């Protein structure tokens, strides 16, 4: 019963139901709020796990568990959902992180204290993220893609960092959270306004090819696209419009400037979900929509994407080396890691796109965990300035160990999840799709490889400053509480997954590979 | 033989207006006039539903100058709905300030009658009567807060510029009649194609569009709007920004597509400029507004710009494309009506609680009035067009139409609209930020005022609009089943 569309619909909408129930629960009844929150984030995960068993891995390229119902008939937009090998891992990642974020919150309600609203927002965010990954209709995708903005805006704006900052370009000061929240919102909305124009342009052009019905249906558009329906200046502009929408979200250099502000200002859970899932919505959009629907344009744009991706890698790494704030460092590391994901996508090969998907999963697990730990540490130390930290390993052995593990995973140590994405996207860019400029991609590979060294550099440097050495005079005599049970409950599953994906990448590739092969064959002829 | 069923909604509203005026002379408890008005408005919806489901399709009266077709029915539905919500908003507002209640409702009903007439008018005379009947009672109602200088200013500005606009409309109409010898839109259209190169005709078209441009408050004919909106009683402002504007768009649809359709190459560039300027200038000005009503005034000007966007495709598309453009504008109007009525109902409720109508004055409202703050999120983000709140679909259909034309000019306007929808977000988000993220304003009155319950009728108005905003956002097909 769960694999005929109900399962996915429940995964998407149960969190929203939970949010409504929580809104109707009295504020004082914390136990009930927690219980409802837990139920309505755990149920989607349980259903997702059940679907893992039912997923047909041999037919990973086909959309499964889907349904296709009429929604807005006048514009032929449909409630068409389904998952294939590419979206399924992302969906599972999203359900896991939503649950863990909520569990972590139980013991870390950010200031101002308001568990009711905060849990409700996590749940709404869960619906939006899950919905984006299962949507197979451009309008549906757009609605979920935008719905993400509202809860994240409130999360950053209400519970974010309250220190004052100078607003760039103005002679005024504002609280960091307010500046970051609106910057995040405006940047993303700017991109998605153009993305919407791109979607509509595709819709119109789809009426000119057989069967001459205008449609927003992604699988239909994909088959039109691989038959060469969208070409010329039209397609070039459409790809550009979609690029703006997705590249802001990824984010790709030079559209990334909202990211360090938003990540740094957001409460811990906000950063985790922002880095863990929200960034992937952009790269997922490239793989799901831009590449298969506009394959010719993807080949025209690929070198540009590769160059921007590599600039992102190097720029992110250099920016990390200049940070004094631990959370901001992790934020900039996301720019670099997403650069590898985009480099993988730009190669338009099976290896590269597989690398991108596993890179997305790994980044979600690892950077999510890094933000968790960074949040917990700033909770203990009341600062994120690395000069004031140090000797964390001695003060809090468990937390120090977890931070060490995660940082090592983040720099791409073989055997842990981060390795595969970086390594394979470099392999992919050595040998990109036939017809792409080898010079560009091999140069990109060289710079990407330098990027991995720099990544190792700043991660180890961070570890050295935060974890190693003797505790500073400021913290020396203090007895700090080590990682508590809520924190461990949220972190251990992530650590297990990081090791599991690292040692046994087939966990992801098993689902993605056939979908990626089919995508590349259909779109680029091999 | 006159088809009285076709005229029944108008007759009911007219009769209600008369009853209100008479009842006001005898009854002591003046709030009964409000109840009569609400009952009358509701009763007027009954023949409307009968007409909508009746098997007789289009009803044409008075030799084709008064027509009841699906377009007219949908617009009458919008006008009655908006009237109903405005009446609900007025009830506590008018009662608390001891206005002349009977006169207030009488004038409001007359304006509603005008909007119903306008929706069916199919000649220049009917159009003019409709527009005047909508506007004239509003000249009085805008100045209804007699003791307040701002209200006086509001009425005077609205009156002077409104009369100027009417004069331009009439002047243009006289030229059109002189050149074509026709008054009905269909008759004018049959001549318009041959007159495209006639300077007098072009001038007449421009005069008429300028006259209607005042009514929809599009740039550069918008100068009255912010001052009038700020000074007028808030329910009247809501009415001006929704019904009066919608009436203007009905008139604009009538003259552009119906009368001057074959001459679209002459007026489409003018509308292009009006749309681009309305969106951009109004949005940039709104960024600087601290008074929420003034901000909403500029926001409503920019929304007028968005609604004008579909008009520019007229020269490039066939008859089906024109229908699509009309449907897009009407869809936008319907959704905007709910959003803006909700926003103004919120302004009434919020200003009472916060003791202020400024963005700063509303700071921290989420702490003492979380329900209103939540509604504020719905209405303001809805106006900004963030899914899943209804506004997104309005923008969506607008973009959808403008891209059909496949012309560079149309795509250029779409890009301007896209950029403007981002600018608009900023000032809407400012109010949300203030309500949710700022510390409670020092100007907020003590708990006696702050915690007072929102009047029941106002709650009802807020509830209707809030439910509509969410439901229409998730199932926009409900609107399009009427408008497409």
Interface residues (C-beta under 8 A of the other chain):
Chain A: X71 X72 X73 X74 X75 X139 X142 X143 X144 X146 X147 X149 X150 X153 X154 X157 X158 X177 X178 X181 X182 X185 X186 X189 X190 X193 X194 X196 X197 X200 X201 X203 X204
Chain B: X377 X381 X386 X387 X388 X392 X393 X396 X397 X399 X400 X403 X404 X406 X414 X415 X418 X419 X421 X422 X425 X426 X429 X433 X436 X437 X475 X476 X477 X480 X481 X484
